[in-house]
Amino acid sequence: MRKKNIYLEAKVKGNYEHIADIEKDLFISFWDLMETVNHSYEVDNNEYIDIIDELVDLGNATVGDYYITLDNQNVDNLELLNEAKKEFLK
């Protein structure tokens, strides 16, 4: 099965229209993104931390049937991911 592409970038910040598959292009939180890609909330926190680290360090991560790309490593996207990571590390 072909993996669906999803881009983590707010349309209002860059006029991106990449997420036609999901009909959504603005994620207000890391959880909003995970819910959109149907990722289970019952996995170990370390798995979420790994996803965040891959997005921040590599700019992309594979989650289930989705290939998530950090379309723009701007401050807002990095802050969103780092805030989510802090929640897991508490």
C-alpha positions, 0 to 999 in steps of 0.5 A: 500500500502506498504511504500517504504524504502529510506535511506539518505546516500551517497553510496560513504561514506559507499557503501550502495545500499539500494535505488534500488526502486528509483535507486538513493543513493546519495542526494546532498540536502534535496530538492533532497531527497524531489523531489525523494519522490515526495513530494510537494513543496507547503506544509507549511515550518513547515511540512518540518521542522518537517521532518528534526527534525524527521530525526535528532532526531529519525533517520527516517520519513514517507513522503507520500509513503516513509519511510525515514531512516537516515542510518548514522547520520554522520556529512555530513548527519546532516549538510545537514539536518541542512542547509535545516532547516536554509533555512526554518527558514530565 
